[in-house]
């Protein structure tokens, strides 16, 4: 009964957040659901696509729908690591150094165009994304849960960008591409948002305590041994694929299972199905993979490799 009550509460609160975000981001239900999945999986989201398709709008709409601390960072080539993490400044009156927290000390951190900052600045997010803490001048400061980084970036071919290093990409639970809206959604966007910002009327429908409660419900979602093995088989297959020179890491396996728990809970299930792993395999795994030079020349993308593995690998039988 307690588990069922928890799932009912999750469905109610998560449904309210989803509807709030979808009222701003039209025609992108799958992207909104994946963003909510990453939030409940205690992960971080990378939104990658060409300019003008609503990457930042999705990030800000998710942040505004939850009444918690939110900070936005516009990444630029001259941004310094201390501009993100904070800095120790000398207080003349107290005659001692005082730590001034940076924008990373928030529940939801929106990093806009993250690949426009230098690799040195990008690396300032490594510790906080993995360990939920920041170390400055030898002192470690914990970050208050929930903590989620929602970063946007343009494709790396665009001028004036720095590709994210592999260690940084591996810390993002999932990557999504918004894609262009269909004509009907674009027409509605012109009608509804033509004269004002779509975020102006968006009010919070949940708070940080609600999100922490939902996360605890997600942690209790059951993952059968056969489903765990299926997740390992998917990830292991990427390490042996001839089109890839770098497969997915053990962290990817962990992220895949965590995301599957949240994905199942959003369907009001207290158990994970192989279908959940299949639905999440491309957004969770593809951005971590590096294709070989031959695969790039023949335009065989990591997304295609993962989709092919999902089709080929045997699926565990029900109840095992």
ABEGO torsion letter per residue (X at the ends): XAAAAAAAAAAAAAAAAAAAAAAABBGBAAAAAAAAAAAAAGBBBBBBBBBGAGAAAAAAAAAAABBBBBBBBBBBAABBAAAAAEBBBBBAAAGBBBBBBBAABBABBBBBGAAABBAAAAAAAAAAAAAGBBBBGGBBBBBBOBBBBBBBBBBAABBGBBBBBAAAAAABABBBBAEBBBAAAAAAAAAAAAABBAAAABBBABBAAAAAAAAAAAAABBBBAAAAAAAAAAAAAAAABAABABBBBAAAAAAAAAAAAAAAAAAGBABBBAAAAAAAAAAAAAAABBBBAAAAAAGBBAAAAAAAAAAABBBBBBGX
